[in-house]
């Protein structure tokens, strides 16, 4: 089984002389999505894109609260994250989707990462499961 380093939503300091670390804040949605894309590059490259010439297309969505501020690309992940959910969705007209959503206090969610595949729903689930593994969701 391959080893990997967990992708964190938070940013931490280097250990001090006593070995303690300090939480410095939250990372941006773009940083986490870029890490996910890199760690899943082999899985993402196995997808087929119908007629466009791309093996796979993924979109990194800005972190937003229920659609507000959706044009801000490098928004910092909210610090009220209480969980992460990763799932696949059967495409309505073409392709299947894998999503990574952040669960926030108050029942809110925001989309952190999505991927579109034409390799079937099983492949979308493989992407979602790998994202969950990397994020320890």
URDA-V826005 format. One record per residue. N is the residue number from 1. PHI is phi in whole degrees, -180 to 180 (* if undefined). Layout:
BEGIN
n = [N & N]
phi = [PHI & PHI]
END
This chain:
BEGIN
n = [1 & 2 & 3 & 4 & 5 & 6 & 7 & 8 & 9 & 10 & 11 & 12 & 13 & 14 & 15 & 16 & 17 & 18 & 19 & 20 & 21 & 22 & 23 & 24 & 25 & 26 & 27 & 28 & 29 & 30 & 31 & 32 & 33 & 34 & 35 & 36 & 37 & 38 & 39 & 40 & 41 & 42 & 43 & 44 & 45 & 46 & 47 & 48 & 49 & 50 & 51 & 52 & 53 & 54 & 55 & 56 & 57 & 58 & 59 & 60 & 61 & 62 & 63 & 64 & 65 & 66 & 67 & 68 & 69 & 70 & 71 & 72 & 73 & 74 & 75 & 76 & 77 & 78 & 79 & 80 & 81 & 82 & 83 & 84 & 85 & 86 & 87 & 88 & 89 & 90 & 91 & 92 & 93 & 94 & 95 & 96 & 97 & 98 & 99 & 100 & 101 & 102 & 103 & 104 & 105 & 106 & 107 & 108 & 109 & 110 & 111 & 112 & 113 & 114 & 115 & 116 & 117 & 118 & 119 & 120 & 121 & 122 & 123 & 124 & 125 & 126 & 127 & 128 & 129 & 130 & 131 & 132 & 133 & 134 & 135 & 136 & 137]
phi = [* & -72 & -99 & -151 & -100 & -60 & -88 & -95 & -86 & -101 & -112 & -123 & -77 & -73 & -60 & -83 & -65 & -98 & 89 & -87 & -117 & -124 & -74 & -94 & 146 & -96 & -82 & -85 & -59 & -64 & -62 & -67 & -64 & -65 & -63 & -60 & -60 & -66 & -68 & -104 & -56 & -67 & -67 & -69 & -74 & -78 & -78 & -111 & -108 & -72 & 76 & -97 & 96 & -97 & -71 & -160 & -124 & -126 & -119 & -100 & -91 & -67 & -72 & -144 & -99 & 50 & 89 & -80 & 59 & -73 & -91 & -83 & -80 & -111 & -63 & -74 & -61 & -59 & -84 & -100 & -70 & -112 & -179 & -129 & -125 & -126 & -154 & -111 & -135 & -67 & -67 & -77 & -128 & -158 & 75 & -117 & -119 & -119 & -126 & -123 & -121 & -97 & -94 & -114 & -57 & 85 & 80 & -83 & -134 & -146 & -83 & -99 & -154 & -144 & -137 & -114 & -135 & -106 & -91 & 102 & -66 & -59 & -69 & -61 & -67 & -62 & -64 & -63 & -65 & -66 & -62 & -63 & -64 & -66 & -94 & 51 & -82]
END
